[in-house]
Amino acid sequence: MVLTVFAGIADFERSLIVERTSAGRIAAKARGIRFGPHPSLGAEQIEHARQLIQQAGKPVAEVAKLLGVHRSTLYRALDSPPPHHAEPAP
């Protein structure tokens, strides 16, 4: 009997924790907070890697070592579309 009551209280407390956590994440996203790891490569580094691979003919493994990332990280970055820059309105 007592264990059943404790289990009910624990379940209720867990639901409160989940609710508060969810509300906190939503509020943080509204403030512009980004979750997850920081990107390993910036846009300039990705563009530099593209130039080295396409124009200079360097192997991907060599470029990845130069940038200090794994080959698969560089492949993922190269597969992603380049960021679009907003054109100024006339």
Backbone hydrogen bonds, N-H to C=O, Kabsch-Sander energy under -0.5 kcal/mol:
donor,donor_aa,acceptor,acceptor_aa,energy
5,V,1,M,-1.7
6,F,2,V,-2.5
7,A,3,L,-2.5
8,G,4,T,-2.0
9,I,5,V,-2.3
10,A,6,F,-2.6
11,D,7,A,-2.3
12,F,8,G,-2.2
13,E,9,I,-2.7
14,R,10,A,-2.4
15,S,11,D,-2.0
16,L,12,F,-1.8
17,I,13,E,-2.2
18,V,14,R,-2.5
19,E,15,S,-2.1
20,R,16,L,-2.5
21,T,17,I,-2.6
22,S,18,V,-2.4
23,A,19,E,-2.2
24,G,20,R,-2.4
25,R,21,T,-2.3
26,I,22,S,-2.3
27,A,23,A,-2.3
28,A,24,G,-2.3
29,K,25,R,-2.5
30,A,26,I,-1.9
31,R,27,A,-1.3
32,G,29,K,-1.1
33,I,28,A,-2.5
46,I,42,G,-2.2
47,E,43,A,-2.2
48,H,44,E,-2.4
49,A,45,Q,-2.4
50,R,46,I,-2.3
51,Q,47,E,-2.1
52,L,48,H,-2.4
53,I,49,A,-2.4
54,Q,50,R,-3.0
55,Q,51,Q,-2.1
56,A,51,Q,-1.5
58,K,52,L,-2.3
63,V,59,P,-2.1
64,A,60,V,-2.8
65,K,61,A,-2.0
66,L,62,E,-2.2
67,L,63,V,-2.1
68,G,64,A,-1.0
69,V,64,A,-2.4
74,L,70,H,-1.9
75,Y,71,R,-2.7
76,R,72,S,-2.3
77,A,73,T,-2.1
78,L,74,L,-2.5
79,D,75,Y,-1.9
80,S,76,R,-1.3
